[in-house]
Amino acid sequence: METEKGRNSTSILITDGARQVPYTINTNNGRLLWSSGSDVGICKSMVETQGYSCEEHTVTTADGYILSLQRIPAGRSGVTADKPPVLLQHGLLVDATTWLVNTPDQSLGFILADNGYDVWLANTRGTKYSSGHTSLSPSDPAYWDWSWDELAAYDLPASVQYVHGQTGQNLHYVGHSLGTLMALAAFSRQQSLNMIRSAALLSPIAHLDQITTLLKVAAYSMIGDVTINIYYHTLTSNRNKNLSHGVLIVRFFLTGPPCCISPSTMDAVANIGPQPTATKNMLHLAQMVRRGTIAMYDYGSKHHNNEHYGQPTPPAYNMASIPSDLPLFLAYGGQDYISDPADVQTLIGTLNDHDADKLVVHYTEEYAHMDFTLAGNANQVVYDPIMGFFSLN
């Protein structure tokens, strides 16, 4: 860590790498860009309290966002990992804590560490511990000018490259929900593939046009756009416990009825609260529902698309371009309203040229969207098969 004196304040400049929290980033004129305040971070609040060692790291994306990563380098026994690194990428409106909220024998982050894997937890831009930027503040509208295009193009490659650089090894990837879309989009454009051993995608999202819930109605209406704005600007910044419980119930209603999430887990998730995302990100997902396409963000006119892409329509992501020898584990559920089984089947159809021994499809009839990260029995239903898949790759 290096400190400089500015005209009006002290600026703390943080280079990428292991760090201690809390910390603050200021510009030289004293303008606050990011501060963790008195918060102790995910390591101290969620990992060390369970008896595991943990490291806090940061990495800066090519477009200036400062992302936090947590590393669990050993199991609870203290034995250092002797298996390859695994990067866990969360979904929409949550952060890396989604992999840690259950008991250690039910949470994937802890399970992997106890089974000898070097565990890394990613946090996308805009979330509580990844709200830094080299020149922008979250109060700047420009800070939120991104969608999952940027998560795939910048956040995922930065995290993968950092873990690879720190460990000197290729890594396994686990994504849930939006974390799967980030990976599928990146892999379809040949990004980061030389550092990836395999990818386990839970509730995979690519096609969204066959969802049948109110989310589809909202995506087709102006009311949906207004709702997205209200949700982001109000609910994601509110830590009232009762409101957080209400938001969680709405999420269950919209994403599918979970089969196996305990009341204590629901309380833990509600206490953490929803994480912020960009309104543009939500609108991009709505475009996918409306149009049935997997494409970059549509700026609404041929003129504006030409300005951004040099063509009148947004470039498409071609899932068939994912290398056929990339080991993939796709897990989806019969009660999932977001990763609808029919849409997952469409995705699988685009992978029909994939090497048969490199594609594993895992279906659980009773699982809904959030069961894959929060269900009490996911350790047997999903996580054991994932580790079996990793052991072959």
C-alpha positions, -999 to +999 in steps of 0.1 A: +000+000+000+013+034-009+002+068+004+004+102-013-004+136+000-029+155-021-038+192-019-068+186+003-065+152+017-045+120+018-051+096-010-046+059-003-036+041-035-041+003-034-023-019-058-038-051-069-031-080-046-037-091-010-049-064+013-064-057+047-098-041+051-112-016+059-096+008+035-105+041+016-098+054-018-098+092-025-088+114-054-060+139-048-086+167-043-102+148-015-133+134-033-143+101-018-143+073-044-148+043-022-147+034+015-154+002+033-160+023+064-160+002+096-169-030+077-146-059+083-151-076+050-162-111+039-132-129+053-136-117+089-174-116+089-182-149+071-151-171+068-128-167+098-158-169+121-162-205+109-126-214+117-111-211+082-081-190+071-090-163+046-072-137+025-087-105+010-075-096-025-083-069-050-080-067-088-086-038-111-104-044-144-093-029-177-121-003-174-111+008-139-134-011-115-117-024-083-131-059-075-126-078-043-118-115-041-116-137-011-093-167-009-098-197+013-064-214+009-070-243+033-097-264+049-109-260+085-083-286+095-056-261+084-042-284+057-032-263+027-050-270-006-035-297-028-060-295-056-064-268-083-080-234-076-117-229-080-133-195-088-169-191-076-189-165-094-223-154-079-255-144-096-276-113-098-284-091-067-261-111-045-223-113-038-198-139-028-216-145+006-241-166-013-215-194-013-210-191+025-244-184+042-252-220+051-233-242+076-198-252+065-210-287+055-237-271+033-219-242+017-200-248-015-171-224-006-164-243+026-170-278+011-145-272-016-119-259+008-124-290+031-120-312+001-086-298-008-094-271-033-079-236-033-111-216-032-115-181-046-147-160-043-154-133-069-176-102-064-188-083-094-187-045-098-212-025-079-216-050-050-207-040-015-171-050-015-164-042-052-177-007-053-143+009-060-132+025-092-100+043-103-118+075-112-155+072-105-177+071-075-209+050-072-227+084-069-216+091-105-241+080-132-212+069-154-202+044-127-234+024-135-230+025-173-226-012-177-245-044-182-235-081-182-215-073-214-189-057-193-191-084-166-182-109-193-156-087-210-139-073-180-148-087-146-146-124-154-113-121-173-097-099-146-107-124-118-096-154-138-063-138-148-056-128-112-063-163-097-041-178-124-013-154-117-015-159-080-016-197-081+003-205-114-025-230-122-054-232-145-087-231-126-121-246-123-150-222-126-184-224-108-211-199-118-247-195-107-274-177-127-258-144-141-224-160-133-232-186-159-241-160-185-209-142-179-189-174-185-209-185-216-206-151-232-168-149-224-162-185-236-181-180-268-157-152-276-127-173-266-119-152-236-099-168-207-101-203-221-064-209-218-067-206-180-098-226-175-098-263-166-136-267-166-168-249-158-197-259-137-228-238-145-257-239-120-290-226-133-274-217-166-288-186-183-284-181-220-318-181-236-346-164-216-375-162-240-394-192-227-398-181-191-435-180-182-437-160-150-445-123-143-409-116-152-418-121-188-448-097-185-426-071-168-399-075-195-425-067-222-439-036-205-428-001-196-440-010-160-412-035-160-387-008-167-401+014-140-401-015-115-364-022-123-355+014-115-375+014-083-360-019-072-324-008-079-326+027-064-347+017-033-346-019-023-310-027-030-298+001-008-321-006+021-310-028+049-342-029+068-347-065+080-384-067+074-381-052+039-352-075+031-374-105+041-401-091+018-376-087-011-365-123-005-400-136-007-406-117-040-374-132-053-386-167-045-420-159-061-402-147-093-375-173-095-393-204-085-405-221-052-374-235-034-377-270-022-350-272+004-340-238+019-342-237+057-358-208+076-324-200+092-308-197+058-336-174+047-329-152+077-292-152+070-298-141+034-323-115+044-299-101+070-272-097+042-298-080+020-299-076-018-268-063-036-269-034-061-266-038-098-269-014-127-303-006-141-287-011-175-279-046-166-315-054-157-327-038-189-302-059-209-317-090-194-352-078-202-341-074-239-331-110-239-366-120-227-383-098-252-363-108-283-352-143-276-316-134-285-282-137-268-267-104-279-249-073-266-269-044-252-292-028-277-289+010-275-323+014-291-315+027-326-294+018-356-275+051-351-266+045-315-257+008-322-235+019-350-218+044-326-210+016-302-206-015-324-200-002-359-232-020-371-269-013-368-277-043-345-259-055-314-234-083-320-246-118-310-230-143-287-228-176-305-230-204-280-219-229-307-185-211-307-177-225-272-148-250-278-162-285-280-134-298-258-141-275-229-154-296-200-189-283-190-212-293-162-247-279-166-271-283-136-307-271-138-340-276-119-375-284-128-390-256-107-367-229-119-386-199-133-354-181-146-333-209-159-364-224-175-359-261-184-371-254-220-345-226-223-318-248-209-327-275-235-323-249-262-288-241-248-280-278-248-292-281-284-266-254-294-239-275-278-249-307-297-214-308-313-197-307-279-175-337-272-198-362-255-173-369-227-168-332-220-205-323-214-223-334-182-260-324-178-274-327-143-312-323-137-330-321-104-368-320-107-376-304-074-349-276-075-357-240-082-333-212-090-320-204-055-318-241-043-285-245-062-267-222-038-288-223-007-305-256-004-295-277+027-292-308+006-272-293-023-241-308-009-253-343-019-275-333-048-252-309-066-219-303-050-207-339-047-213-344-085-195-312-092-164-324-073-166-357-091-166-338-124-136-317-113-117-348-104-119-359-140-107-326-154 
